[in-house]
């Protein structure tokens, strides 16, 4: 069984930056894409950013221009650089790795990001 683990969360002031990292415990066969989701208290989990193995990226509108996703397919690692953080970015951030043509995923346990003065 593949384990996926995130790191890099924490407390930051508005306007600050954080970099999240995620790695799989071993190589994922037929990796399709990697992404970051988040879930704020009382809200549904939402896609933040996603990158395909071909390098195509997409972002939710609220983070466009502030967050950057990058990945290393060979190492099955994915990163999320978050700049200009705002209180509304506060959430648990989850790493997701899609495989088998996107029909199945591995999820991390989540890392808390709190933006507060």
MOKAHU-V298019 format. One record per residue. PSI is psi in radians with two decimals (* if undefined). Layout:
BEGIN
psi=[PSI;PSI]
END
This chain:
BEGIN
psi=[2.35;2.34;2.43;2.26;2.30;2.76;2.85;-0.05;3.04;-2.90;2.30;2.65;2.70;2.38;-0.18;-3.08;2.66;2.69;2.09;2.52;2.66;2.37;2.53;2.62;-0.40;2.96;2.39;2.13;2.35;0.74;2.36;-0.77;2.85;2.59;3.01;2.33;2.85;2.71;2.04;2.76;2.26;0.08;2.85;2.71;2.38;2.64;2.31;-0.91;2.64;2.52;2.29;2.93;-0.30;-0.09;0.02;2.40;2.66;2.62;2.64;2.60;-0.65;-0.30;-0.10;2.23;-0.22;-0.60;2.57;2.20;2.48;2.79;2.85;1.82;-0.70;-0.60;-0.05;0.90;2.62;2.55;2.71;1.91;2.11;2.04;2.85;0.82;2.51;2.78;-0.57;-0.12;-0.12;2.18;2.99;2.23;2.27;2.43;2.47;2.35;2.02;2.48;3.11;0.95;0.49;0.13;-0.28;2.72;2.66;2.45;2.54;3.07;-0.31;2.62;2.37;2.30;2.14;2.17;1.95;2.57;*]
END
